[in-house]
Amino acid sequence: QVQLVESGGGLVQPGGSLRLSCTASGRILSISIMGWYRQAPGKQRELVATISKGGTTNYVDSVKGRFTIFRDNAWTTVFLQMNSLKPEDTAVYYCNAKAPVSEYWGQGTQITVSS
């Protein structure tokens, strides 16, 4: 089993920045990809960004150039640096970890972009 704990959500003005953290514990050696998803009210959950154990990153087009996903060397914590935030970035953000036969989710953290 893998446990994921997120932190860093909150309220920010348009154009502002936030950094999310996701710390994994348990069978972390089984994890091959970690990432962030988000779900806005009335919408489906969507992928925001992922990073592989080897460091390969992937972003949804709407956040490219604004968000950066990176990890620590121990592969226990993944970060999402969010710059130039827009009201449409408002959502609950979920940390995700994928292993060969399992998938894990954090509890979610609310990001609200509003003036």
Long-range contacts (C-beta under 8 A, 24 or more apart in sequence): 1-26, 1-27, 1-104, 2-26, 2-27, 2-28, 2-30, 2-31, 2-97, 2-99, 2-102, 2-104, 3-104, 4-95, 4-96, 4-97, 4-104, 4-105, 4-106, 4-107, 5-106, 5-107, 6-93, 6-94, 6-95, 6-106, 6-107, 6-108, 6-109, 7-109, 8-109, 9-93, 9-109, 9-110, 9-111, 10-110, 10-111, 10-112, 11-112, 11-114, 12-85, 12-111, 12-112, 12-113, 13-113, 13-114, 13-115, 14-85, 14-86, 14-87, 14-113, 14-114, 14-115, 15-84, 15-85, 16-85, 16-113, 17-81, 17-82, 17-83, 17-84, 17-85, 18-82, 18-85, 18-111, 19-79, 19-80, 19-81, 19-82, 20-79, 20-80, 20-82, 20-93, 20-95, 20-109, 20-111, 21-77, 21-78, 21-79, 22-77, 22-78, 22-79, 22-80, 22-95, 22-106, 23-76, 23-77, 24-75, 24-76, 24-77, 24-78, 24-97, 25-76, 27-99, 28-75, 28-76, 30-99, 30-100, 30-102, 31-75, 31-97, 31-98, 31-99, 32-98, 32-99, 32-100, 33-97, 33-98, 34-71, 34-78, 34-95, 34-96, 34-97, 34-98, 35-69, 35-78, 35-95, 35-96, 35-98, 36-69, 36-78, 36-80, 36-93, 36-94, 36-95, 36-96, 37-93, 37-94, 37-96, 38-89, 38-91, 38-92, 38-93, 38-94, 38-111, 39-91, 39-92, 39-94, 39-108, 40-88, 40-90, 40-91, 40-92, 43-91, 45-94, 48-80, 48-93, 49-80, 50-96, 51-78, 62-88, 63-89, 82-111, 85-111, 85-113, 86-113, 87-113, 87-114, 88-113, 89-113, 90-114
